[in-house]
């Protein structure tokens, strides 16, 4: 016995420690490499059965709370492949025979323990052989099942020819239980198409000849009883004994559908080849006759092939272009965008319009459609120069039309504003004229009464009230003057005026009007042109603007009055803006709250004001 292998795991059912020690010594003396676990009763034996992992069981026949036959039945149920040997001192031949019938592997008397190692070794060898046979049988069964499944799945038939009996057993579809047929060699070969039989029989004889490798394969036609012809494919192998072929087996498959498909495929290939030839001829004709530019180039734009349209459209010959980077012919302003499109749009269609240089130095607009494939770029370009020119003319006409529409809208807006102002001016003029007459009477009578009261020495409350009436009438007279100025019924006397002098002369008036919380700064252009204005009205305008600025600054701030020259070249965008020409600019800037867009749109409307009732007439900016 060898001790190099892993130790044999032994379960010993024995209640006697002395007997267990004797048994262990007997096995050790034989050189058996083992590991022993002892169970001394039913409980410990059942626990060992639950844990498992034993290769052999040794058991006494009689124990205080258990017996060997019960242990045998439990072992056969739990570990049916593990050998079971009785080791007992009271076993007779009748018991030994009965134990073997019930499944025991062997029995050994305790008085003859020298026989135990051999019995253990034999039992283990028989167990290993049984396991090996079971594995082999399972593998053979599995292999047979796989072969049958494969044959059935592939719709294969099998054939088995025995030369000594001149019998062929063959099946169809891999189901011998339902389709097995037996026939003689001549009967089988008689159904083979004569043309195929003439080459098939020599090949079979060669495969069955001694000294050959025994392999055979053929495709042939089988003539059925109804006259139909089926194509079959077969493969076989000969087996030899004593220098003679005693068996010839193989598989067979119906390949009629495949043969039919091959015929159909050959026909389709012929049709496809004809179609490819026709399409190639059409493509070549299109390549030669098309007026569009066609090119095949690599990804560095080096031309591989170009069509004759390049010569007709741009004057470049095929010799000029082949091997040359056509990117050099593109307008310098278009090359960067074209490079970006080529790098960014890999494996997608590229559409771009760019200018391409003619042989004479001019440029033509070309609309390109290109597709990169297999490291090449296939492109077709259409000359759109005339379309571009027409589009540019249409765009210019549209821009001109838009300007005309904008000008018309501006003129209409100006006309409506002028008509509105004219209507307001006529109404204001009439009211102001009548109101001025009334104020003249009031002011005259107030002046008479003041003079008489002065001559009579009358003072007190009545005099104060009369003075208040006079001041109110004077404010009314000023408002009437503003209304007349707005309606242009008051006579204006424009004359050349240096606005720098006007602003400088009004500085003290402005400072007193603004108060000490407002810092007044002037920025006067020393090269200022003379302005044609009414001196009185321009002073009134500056004062109105300053007062509006003061009212926009709640807690004081900065007021900047500046002058300058400007030239207007564009048409006015608002009705109150002047026409083109040279003008003097007078600006009044403050650090107040400013105007919203809505207020700014209505700032020059007459009687529009954002001030509280009684604090503004809405005519200040309207006069401007």
C-alpha positions as CSV (number, residue, x, y, z in Angstrom):
1,X,0.0,0.0,0.0
2,X,1.2,3.5,-0.7
3,X,1.2,6.4,1.8
4,X,1.8,9.2,-0.7
5,X,-1.8,9.8,-1.5
6,X,-4.2,11.9,0.6
7,X,-5.2,10.0,3.8
8,X,-8.3,7.8,3.5
9,X,-11.1,9.1,5.7
10,X,-12.5,6.2,7.7
11,X,-15.6,6.2,9.9
12,X,-15.5,3.5,12.7
13,X,-18.7,2.6,14.6
14,X,-17.3,0.9,17.7
15,X,-18.2,1.4,21.4
16,X,-15.1,-0.3,22.7
17,X,-12.0,1.9,23.0
18,X,-9.7,-1.1,23.2
19,X,-11.1,-2.7,20.1
20,X,-11.0,0.6,18.3
21,X,-7.3,0.9,19.2
22,X,-6.5,-2.6,18.1
23,X,-8.2,-1.9,14.8
24,X,-6.4,1.3,14.2
25,X,-3.0,-0.4,15.0
26,X,-3.8,-3.2,12.5
27,X,-4.5,-0.7,9.8
28,X,-1.4,1.4,10.6
29,X,0.9,-1.6,10.5
30,X,-0.2,-2.3,6.9
31,X,1.2,1.1,5.9
32,X,-2.3,2.5,5.0
33,X,-2.5,6.3,5.1
34,X,-5.8,7.0,6.8
35,X,-7.6,9.4,9.2
36,X,-10.0,7.7,11.6
37,X,-13.1,9.1,13.2
38,X,-14.8,7.0,15.8
39,X,-18.6,6.9,16.6
40,X,-19.5,5.0,19.7
41,X,-23.3,5.1,19.4
42,X,-26.3,6.0,17.3
43,X,-26.1,9.8,18.0
44,X,-22.5,10.2,17.0
45,X,-23.0,8.0,14.0
46,X,-25.9,10.0,12.7
47,X,-23.9,13.2,13.2
48,X,-21.1,11.8,11.2
49,X,-23.5,10.8,8.4
50,X,-24.8,14.3,8.3
51,X,-21.4,15.8,8.0
52,X,-20.3,13.1,5.4
53,X,-16.9,13.2,3.7
54,X,-16.0,9.5,4.4
55,X,-14.5,7.1,2.0
56,X,-15.2,3.8,3.9
57,X,-17.3,2.8,7.0
58,X,-16.2,0.1,9.5
59,X,-18.8,-1.1,11.9
60,X,-19.2,-3.5,14.8
61,X,-22.3,-5.6,14.7
62,X,-23.6,-5.0,18.2
63,X,-23.6,-1.8,20.3
64,X,-25.5,-1.0,23.5
65,X,-28.0,1.5,21.8
66,X,-27.5,0.6,18.2
67,X,-26.8,-2.3,15.8
68,X,-24.7,-2.8,12.7
69,X,-27.5,-3.7,10.3
70,X,-29.4,-0.4,11.2
71,X,-26.1,1.5,10.6
72,X,-25.8,-0.3,7.2
73,X,-29.2,0.7,6.1
74,X,-28.6,4.4,7.1
75,X,-25.2,4.4,5.3
76,X,-26.7,2.9,2.2
77,X,-29.4,5.6,2.2
78,X,-27.1,8.5,3.0
79,X,-23.8,7.4,1.3
80,X,-24.7,4.7,-1.2
81,X,-21.3,4.7,-2.9
82,X,-19.2,4.4,0.3
83,X,-18.0,0.8,1.1
84,X,-19.4,-0.7,4.4
85,X,-17.3,-3.4,6.2
86,X,-18.5,-5.3,9.3
87,X,-15.7,-5.8,11.9
88,X,-17.2,-8.0,14.7
89,X,-16.3,-10.7,17.0
90,X,-19.6,-12.5,17.0
91,X,-20.4,-12.7,13.2
92,X,-21.4,-16.2,11.9
93,X,-21.6,-17.3,8.4
94,X,-25.4,-16.9,8.3
95,X,-25.2,-13.3,9.5
96,X,-22.3,-12.5,7.1
97,X,-24.3,-13.9,4.2
98,X,-27.3,-11.8,5.1
99,X,-25.2,-8.7,5.6
100,X,-23.7,-9.0,2.1
101,X,-27.2,-9.5,0.6
102,X,-28.3,-6.3,2.3
103,X,-25.4,-4.2,0.9
104,X,-22.4,-4.8,3.0
105,X,-19.1,-4.8,1.2
106,X,-17.3,-7.4,3.4
107,X,-16.9,-8.7,6.9
108,X,-13.9,-9.2,9.1
109,X,-13.6,-11.0,12.4
110,X,-11.9,-9.1,15.2
111,X,-9.8,-12.2,15.9
112,X,-8.4,-12.0,12.4
113,X,-7.6,-8.2,12.0
114,X,-4.6,-9.0,9.8
115,X,-7.2,-9.5,7.1
116,X,-8.7,-6.0,7.6
117,X,-6.1,-3.9,5.6
118,X,-6.5,-6.1,2.5
119,X,-10.3,-5.9,2.8
120,X,-10.2,-2.1,3.1
121,X,-7.8,-1.8,0.1
122,X,-10.0,-4.0,-2.0
123,X,-13.2,-2.3,-1.0
124,X,-11.7,1.2,-1.9
125,X,-10.4,-0.1,-5.2
126,X,-13.8,-1.5,-6.1
127,X,-15.5,1.8,-5.1
128,X,-13.1,3.7,-7.3
129,X,-13.7,1.4,-10.2
130,X,-17.5,1.7,-9.8
131,X,-17.2,5.5,-9.8
132,X,-14.9,5.4,-12.9
133,X,-17.4,3.2,-14.8
134,X,-20.3,5.4,-13.8
135,X,-18.4,8.5,-15.0
136,X,-17.5,6.7,-18.3
137,X,-21.1,5.5,-18.8
138,X,-22.4,9.0,-18.1
139,X,-19.9,10.5,-20.5
140,X,-20.8,7.9,-23.1
141,X,-24.5,8.5,-22.6
142,X,-24.0,12.2,-22.8
143,X,-21.9,11.9,-25.9
144,X,-24.5,9.7,-27.5
145,X,-27.2,12.1,-26.6
146,X,-25.2,15.0,-28.0
147,X,-24.6,13.1,-31.2
148,X,-28.2,12.3,-31.6
149,X,-29.2,15.9,-30.8
150,X,-26.7,17.2,-33.3
151,X,-27.8,14.8,-36.0
152,X,-31.4,15.6,-35.3
153,X,-30.8,19.4,-35.2
154,X,-28.8,19.3,-38.5
155,X,-31.4,17.1,-40.0
156,X,-28.8,14.4,-40.8
157,X,-29.4,10.8,-41.5
158,X,-27.0,8.0,-40.7
159,X,-26.0,4.9,-42.7
160,X,-24.1,1.8,-41.6
161,X,-22.9,-0.7,-44.3
162,X,-21.7,-4.2,-43.4
163,X,-19.9,-5.7,-46.3
164,X,-20.0,-9.3,-45.0
165,X,-23.9,-9.2,-44.9
166,X,-24.2,-6.8,-47.9
167,X,-26.6,-4.7,-45.8
168,X,-27.0,-1.0,-45.5
169,X,-29.0,0.3,-42.5
170,X,-29.8,4.0,-42.9
171,X,-32.0,6.6,-41.2
172,X,-33.3,10.0,-42.1
173,X,-33.6,13.0,-39.8
174,X,-31.6,11.4,-37.0
175,X,-34.5,9.3,-35.6
176,X,-33.7,5.6,-36.1
177,X,-36.6,4.5,-34.0
178,X,-39.0,5.9,-36.6
179,X,-37.2,6.0,-39.9
180,X,-34.6,3.2,-40.0
181,X,-34.5,1.3,-43.3
182,X,-32.6,-1.7,-44.4
183,X,-31.6,-2.6,-48.0
184,X,-28.8,-4.1,-50.0
185,X,-25.9,-2.3,-51.5
186,X,-27.1,-2.8,-55.1
187,X,-30.7,-1.7,-54.3
188,X,-29.4,1.4,-52.6
189,X,-27.0,2.3,-55.5
190,X,-29.7,1.6,-58.1
191,X,-31.5,4.8,-56.8
192,X,-28.4,6.9,-57.3
193,X,-28.4,9.0,-60.5
194,X,-26.4,7.1,-63.2
195,X,-24.0,10.1,-63.7
196,X,-23.3,10.3,-60.0
197,X,-23.0,6.5,-59.5
198,X,-20.2,6.3,-62.1
199,X,-18.0,8.5,-59.9
200,X,-19.4,7.4,-56.5
201,X,-18.8,3.7,-56.6
202,X,-15.0,4.0,-57.3
203,X,-14.7,6.4,-54.4
204,X,-16.5,4.0,-52.0
205,X,-14.3,1.1,-53.1
206,X,-11.2,3.2,-52.6
207,X,-12.4,4.1,-49.0
208,X,-12.9,0.4,-48.2
209,X,-9.7,-0.7,-49.7
210,X,-7.0,-2.0,-47.2
211,X,-4.3,0.6,-46.6
212,X,-6.5,3.6,-47.2
213,X,-7.4,6.1,-44.6
214,X,-11.0,5.0,-44.9
215,X,-12.5,8.5,-45.4
216,X,-15.3,9.1,-48.0
217,X,-17.3,12.1,-49.0
218,X,-19.6,12.7,-52.0
219,X,-22.5,14.7,-53.3
220,X,-25.0,12.9,-55.5
221,X,-28.5,12.9,-56.8
222,X,-31.0,10.4,-55.4
223,X,-33.9,9.4,-57.7
224,X,-37.1,8.8,-55.6
225,X,-39.9,6.4,-56.5
226,X,-42.1,9.2,-57.9
227,X,-39.3,10.3,-60.2
228,X,-38.3,13.4,-58.1
229,X,-34.6,14.0,-57.7
230,X,-33.1,15.1,-54.4
231,X,-29.5,16.2,-53.9
232,X,-27.7,14.4,-51.0
233,X,-24.3,14.9,-49.3
234,X,-22.6,12.1,-47.5
235,X,-19.5,11.5,-45.4
236,X,-18.3,8.1,-44.2
237,X,-15.4,6.3,-42.5
238,X,-14.3,2.6,-43.0
239,X,-13.2,0.4,-40.1
240,X,-10.9,-2.5,-40.7
241,X,-10.3,-5.9,-39.0
242,X,-7.7,-8.4,-40.0
243,X,-6.9,-6.3,-43.1
244,X,-10.5,-6.2,-44.3
245,X,-13.3,-3.6,-44.1
246,X,-15.8,-5.0,-41.7
247,X,-17.9,-1.8,-41.3
248,X,-18.5,1.4,-43.2
249,X,-20.5,4.1,-41.4
250,X,-21.4,7.7,-42.1
251,X,-24.0,10.5,-42.2
252,X,-26.2,11.7,-45.0
253,X,-27.9,15.1,-45.5
254,X,-30.5,16.3,-47.9
255,X,-28.9,19.4,-49.6
256,X,-31.6,19.9,-52.3
257,X,-32.5,23.4,-50.9
258,X,-28.8,24.3,-50.8
259,X,-28.2,23.2,-54.3
260,X,-31.3,25.1,-55.5
261,X,-30.1,28.1,-53.6
262,X,-26.7,27.8,-55.2
263,X,-28.3,27.7,-58.7
264,X,-30.4,30.7,-57.8
265,X,-27.4,32.5,-56.4
266,X,-25.4,31.8,-59.6
267,X,-28.2,33.2,-61.6
268,X,-28.4,36.3,-59.4
269,X,-24.7,36.7,-59.5
270,X,-24.9,36.7,-63.3
271,X,-27.7,39.3,-63.2
272,X,-25.8,41.3,-60.6
273,X,-22.6,41.2,-62.7
274,X,-24.6,42.4,-65.7
275,X,-26.3,45.2,-63.6
276,X,-22.9,46.2,-62.2
277,X,-21.5,46.4,-65.7
278,X,-24.5,48.5,-66.9
279,X,-24.3,50.7,-63.8
280,X,-20.5,51.2,-64.3
281,X,-21.1,52.1,-67.9
282,X,-23.8,54.6,-66.8
283,X,-21.6,56.0,-64.1
284,X,-18.7,56.5,-66.5
285,X,-21.0,58.2,-69.0
286,X,-22.4,60.4,-66.2
287,X,-18.8,61.1,-65.1
288,X,-17.8,62.2,-68.6
289,X,-21.0,64.2,-69.5
290,X,-21.9,65.8,-66.2
291,X,-21.5,69.6,-66.1
292,X,-21.1,69.3,-62.3
293,X,-17.6,69.1,-60.9
294,X,-16.8,65.6,-59.7
295,X,-13.6,64.6,-57.7
296,X,-12.2,61.8,-55.7
297,X,-9.4,62.9,-53.4
298,X,-7.7,61.7,-50.2
299,X,-8.3,63.3,-46.8
300,X,-5.5,65.8,-47.6
301,X,-7.5,66.9,-50.6
302,X,-5.0,65.5,-53.1
303,X,-6.9,64.7,-56.3
304,X,-7.1,61.1,-57.3
305,X,-9.7,61.4,-60.1
306,X,-11.5,64.4,-61.7
307,X,-14.1,64.6,-64.4
308,X,-13.9,66.8,-67.6
309,X,-16.3,69.4,-66.1
310,X,-13.3,70.9,-64.3
311,X,-11.9,71.9,-67.7
312,X,-15.2,73.3,-69.0
313,X,-16.1,75.2,-65.8
314,X,-12.7,76.3,-64.3
315,X,-10.2,75.7,-67.1
316,X,-8.2,73.1,-65.2
317,X,-7.2,69.9,-67.0
318,X,-6.9,66.5,-65.5
319,X,-3.1,66.7,-65.7
320,X,-3.2,70.0,-63.8
321,X,-5.1,68.5,-60.9
322,X,-4.1,64.9,-60.3
323,X,-1.8,64.6,-57.2
324,X,-2.3,68.2,-56.4
325,X,-4.0,69.5,-53.2
326,X,-7.2,71.1,-54.6
327,X,-7.5,73.0,-51.3
328,X,-5.0,75.4,-52.9
329,X,-7.6,76.4,-55.4
330,X,-10.1,77.5,-52.8
331,X,-10.4,81.2,-51.8
332,X,-8.1,81.9,-48.8
333,X,-11.1,83.1,-46.8
334,X,-12.9,79.8,-47.3
335,X,-10.0,77.4,-46.6
336,X,-10.2,77.6,-42.8
337,X,-13.9,76.8,-42.7
338,X,-13.5,73.9,-45.2
339,X,-10.7,72.4,-43.1
340,X,-12.9,72.6,-40.0
341,X,-15.8,70.9,-41.8
342,X,-13.5,68.1,-43.0
343,X,-12.1,67.5,-39.5
344,X,-15.4,67.9,-37.6
345,X,-17.8,65.9,-39.9
346,X,-16.1,62.5,-40.2
347,X,-18.3,59.8,-41.8
348,X,-21.1,62.2,-42.5
349,X,-22.2,64.1,-45.6
350,X,-20.5,67.5,-45.8
351,X,-22.3,70.4,-47.5
352,X,-20.5,73.7,-48.1
353,X,-20.4,76.6,-50.5
354,X,-17.1,78.2,-51.3
355,X,-15.2,80.0,-54.0
356,X,-12.9,78.1,-56.3
357,X,-10.2,79.7,-58.5
358,X,-10.4,79.5,-62.2
359,X,-7.3,78.9,-64.4
360,X,-7.5,82.6,-65.5
361,X,-7.4,83.8,-61.8
362,X,-11.1,84.5,-61.4
363,X,-13.3,82.8,-58.8
364,X,-16.6,80.8,-59.2
365,X,-19.0,79.9,-56.3
366,X,-19.3,76.1,-56.1
367,X,-21.8,74.3,-53.8
368,X,-20.2,71.0,-52.7
369,X,-21.6,67.8,-51.4
370,X,-18.9,65.4,-50.1
371,X,-18.9,62.1,-48.3
372,X,-15.7,60.6,-46.7
373,X,-15.3,56.9,-47.0
374,X,-12.3,54.5,-46.7
375,X,-9.7,57.4,-46.4
376,X,-11.1,59.0,-49.5
377,X,-13.4,61.9,-50.1
378,X,-16.0,61.7,-52.9
379,X,-17.4,65.1,-53.8
380,X,-19.6,66.7,-56.4
381,X,-19.8,70.5,-56.9
382,X,-22.4,72.6,-58.7
383,X,-21.6,76.1,-60.1
384,X,-23.9,78.5,-58.2
385,X,-22.1,81.8,-59.2
386,X,-25.1,83.1,-61.2
387,X,-27.5,82.1,-58.4
388,X,-25.2,83.8,-55.9
389,X,-25.3,87.0,-58.0
390,X,-29.1,86.9,-58.3
391,X,-29.4,86.3,-54.6
392,X,-27.1,89.2,-53.9
393,X,-29.2,91.5,-56.2
394,X,-32.4,90.3,-54.5
395,X,-30.8,90.9,-51.1
396,X,-29.8,94.4,-52.1
397,X,-33.2,95.1,-53.4
398,X,-34.7,93.8,-50.2
399,X,-32.5,96.0,-48.1
400,X,-33.4,99.0,-50.3
401,X,-37.1,98.1,-49.9
402,X,-36.7,97.8,-46.1
403,X,-35.0,101.2,-46.0
404,X,-37.8,102.7,-48.1
405,X,-40.4,101.2,-45.9
406,X,-38.6,102.4,-42.8
407,X,-38.3,105.9,-44.3
408,X,-42.0,105.9,-45.2
409,X,-42.9,104.8,-41.7
410,X,-40.7,107.5,-40.3
411,X,-42.3,110.2,-42.6
412,X,-45.8,109.0,-41.7
413,X,-44.9,109.1,-38.0
414,X,-43.5,112.6,-38.4
415,X,-46.5,113.7,-40.4
416,X,-48.9,112.4,-37.8
417,X,-46.9,114.1,-35.1
418,X,-46.9,117.3,-37.0
419,X,-50.6,117.1,-37.6
420,X,-51.2,116.4,-34.0
421,X,-49.0,119.2,-32.9
422,X,-50.6,121.5,-35.4
423,X,-54.1,120.7,-34.1
424,X,-52.9,121.2,-30.5
425,X,-51.1,124.4,-31.5
426,X,-54.2,125.9,-33.2
427,X,-56.3,125.1,-30.2
428,X,-53.6,126.3,-27.8
429,X,-53.2,129.5,-29.9
430,X,-56.9,130.4,-29.7
431,X,-57.1,129.7,-26.0
432,X,-53.9,131.5,-25.2
433,X,-54.9,134.6,-27.3
434,X,-58.3,134.9,-25.6
435,X,-56.7,134.2,-22.2
436,X,-54.1,136.8,-22.8
437,X,-56.8,139.4,-23.5
438,X,-58.5,138.5,-20.2
439,X,-55.2,138.6,-18.3
440,X,-54.4,142.0,-19.9
441,X,-57.7,143.4,-18.4
442,X,-56.9,141.7,-15.0
443,X,-53.4,142.9,-14.8
444,X,-54.4,146.5,-15.9
445,X,-57.1,146.7,-13.2
446,X,-54.8,145.2,-10.6
447,X,-52.2,147.9,-11.5
448,X,-54.8,150.7,-11.2
449,X,-56.0,149.4,-7.8
450,X,-52.4,149.1,-6.5
451,X,-51.6,152.7,-7.6
452,X,-54.8,154.1,-6.0
453,X,-54.2,152.2,-2.8
454,X,-50.7,153.4,-2.7
455,X,-51.8,157.0,-3.2
456,X,-54.5,156.5,-0.5
457,X,-51.9,155.0,1.9
458,X,-53.9,151.8,2.3
459,X,-51.9,148.7,3.5
460,X,-52.8,145.5,5.3
461,X,-54.7,142.5,4.3
462,X,-56.4,143.9,1.3
463,X,-53.1,145.0,-0.2
464,X,-51.6,141.6,0.3
465,X,-54.5,139.9,-1.4
466,X,-54.3,142.3,-4.3
467,X,-50.5,141.6,-4.6
468,X,-51.3,137.9,-4.7
469,X,-53.8,138.5,-7.5
470,X,-51.2,140.4,-9.4
471,X,-48.6,137.6,-9.1
472,X,-51.1,135.0,-10.1
473,X,-52.0,137.0,-13.2
474,X,-48.3,137.4,-14.1
475,X,-47.8,133.6,-13.9
476,X,-50.8,133.2,-16.1
477,X,-49.2,135.7,-18.5
478,X,-46.0,133.7,-18.6
479,X,-48.0,130.5,-19.2
480,X,-49.8,132.2,-22.0
481,X,-46.4,133.2,-23.5
482,X,-45.3,129.6,-23.3
483,X,-48.5,128.5,-25.1
484,X,-48.0,131.1,-27.8
485,X,-44.4,130.0,-28.2
486,X,-45.4,126.4,-28.5
487,X,-48.0,127.2,-31.1
488,X,-45.4,129.3,-32.9
489,X,-47.8,132.2,-32.9
490,X,-45.3,134.2,-30.9
491,X,-42.8,135.8,-33.3
492,X,-39.3,134.2,-33.2
493,X,-36.2,136.2,-34.1
494,X,-33.4,133.7,-34.9
495,X,-29.9,135.1,-35.2
496,X,-26.3,133.7,-35.1
497,X,-25.5,133.2,-31.4
498,X,-22.4,131.8,-29.7
499,X,-24.0,129.4,-27.2
500,X,-20.8,129.4,-25.1
501,X,-21.5,133.1,-24.3
502,X,-25.2,132.3,-23.6
503,X,-24.3,129.5,-21.2
504,X,-21.6,131.6,-19.4
505,X,-24.0,134.5,-19.1
506,X,-26.7,132.3,-17.5
507,X,-24.4,130.7,-14.9
508,X,-25.5,132.9,-12.0
509,X,-29.2,132.6,-13.0
510,X,-28.8,128.8,-13.1
511,X,-27.0,128.6,-9.8
512,X,-29.7,130.7,-8.1
513,X,-32.4,128.6,-9.6
514,X,-30.7,125.3,-8.8
515,X,-29.8,126.1,-5.2
516,X,-26.7,125.4,-3.2
517,X,-27.2,121.6,-3.3
518,X,-26.5,121.4,-7.0
519,X,-23.0,121.8,-8.4
520,X,-23.0,123.3,-11.9
521,X,-20.2,122.4,-14.3
522,X,-19.8,123.8,-17.9
523,X,-17.9,122.0,-20.7
524,X,-17.7,124.5,-23.5
525,X,-16.1,123.7,-26.9
526,X,-13.7,126.5,-27.8
527,X,-14.2,125.8,-31.6
528,X,-18.0,125.9,-31.3
529,X,-19.8,127.1,-34.4
530,X,-22.4,129.8,-34.4
531,X,-26.0,128.6,-33.9
532,X,-29.0,130.2,-35.6
533,X,-31.5,130.5,-32.7
534,X,-33.8,133.0,-30.9
535,X,-31.7,134.2,-28.0
536,X,-34.6,134.6,-25.7
537,X,-36.0,131.1,-26.5
538,X,-32.7,129.4,-26.2
539,X,-32.2,130.9,-22.7
540,X,-35.7,129.7,-21.8
541,X,-34.9,126.2,-23.2
542,X,-31.7,126.0,-21.1
543,X,-33.6,127.1,-18.0
544,X,-36.4,124.6,-18.6
545,X,-33.9,121.8,-19.0
546,X,-32.0,122.8,-15.8
547,X,-35.2,123.0,-13.8
548,X,-36.2,119.5,-15.0
549,X,-32.8,118.3,-14.1
550,X,-33.1,119.9,-10.6
551,X,-36.5,118.2,-10.1
552,X,-35.0,114.8,-11.0
553,X,-32.3,115.1,-8.2
554,X,-34.0,114.7,-4.9
555,X,-31.0,115.6,-2.7
556,X,-28.8,117.6,-5.0
557,X,-26.1,116.4,-7.4
558,X,-24.2,117.5,-10.4
559,X,-25.5,119.5,-13.4
560,X,-23.3,119.6,-16.5
561,X,-23.9,122.0,-19.3
562,X,-21.8,121.2,-22.4
563,X,-21.5,122.4,-26.0
564,X,-20.0,120.9,-29.1
565,X,-20.2,120.5,-32.9
566,X,-21.7,117.5,-34.8
567,X,-22.6,116.4,-38.3
568,X,-25.7,114.2,-38.9
569,X,-25.4,112.0,-41.9
570,X,-28.2,109.5,-41.4
571,X,-31.9,110.0,-41.6
572,X,-33.8,110.9,-38.4
573,X,-35.2,108.0,-36.4
574,X,-37.7,110.1,-34.5
575,X,-40.1,112.9,-35.6
576,X,-38.4,115.5,-33.3
577,X,-34.9,114.7,-34.6
578,X,-33.4,117.1,-37.2
579,X,-32.5,116.3,-40.8
580,X,-29.0,115.7,-42.1
581,X,-26.5,118.5,-41.8
582,X,-24.1,120.4,-39.4
583,X,-25.4,121.3,-36.0
584,X,-24.3,122.7,-32.7
585,X,-25.1,120.4,-29.7
586,X,-26.2,121.8,-26.4
587,X,-26.3,119.1,-23.7
588,X,-27.7,119.3,-20.1
589,X,-26.7,116.3,-18.0
590,X,-27.6,115.5,-14.4
591,X,-27.1,112.8,-11.9
592,X,-30.8,112.3,-11.2
593,X,-33.0,109.3,-11.6
594,X,-33.2,109.5,-15.4
595,X,-36.2,108.5,-17.6
596,X,-37.7,105.1,-18.3
597,X,-38.0,104.0,-21.9
598,X,-41.8,104.7,-21.8
599,X,-41.3,108.2,-20.4
600,X,-38.6,108.9,-23.0
601,X,-40.9,108.0,-25.8
602,X,-43.4,110.7,-24.7
603,X,-41.0,113.3,-23.3
604,X,-41.6,115.8,-26.1
605,X,-45.4,115.5,-26.2
606,X,-47.2,118.7,-25.2
607,X,-48.8,118.8,-21.8
608,X,-47.1,115.4,-20.8
609,X,-45.5,115.6,-17.4
610,X,-44.5,113.3,-14.6
611,X,-44.6,116.0,-12.0
612,X,-47.4,116.5,-9.4
613,X,-50.4,118.6,-10.3
614,X,-49.6,122.3,-10.2
615,X,-45.8,121.7,-10.4
616,X,-45.4,121.3,-14.2
617,X,-47.2,122.4,-17.4
618,X,-45.8,119.7,-19.7
619,X,-44.6,122.4,-22.2
620,X,-41.0,122.7,-21.3
621,X,-39.6,120.0,-23.5
622,X,-42.4,120.5,-26.1
623,X,-40.9,124.0,-26.6
624,X,-37.5,122.5,-27.2
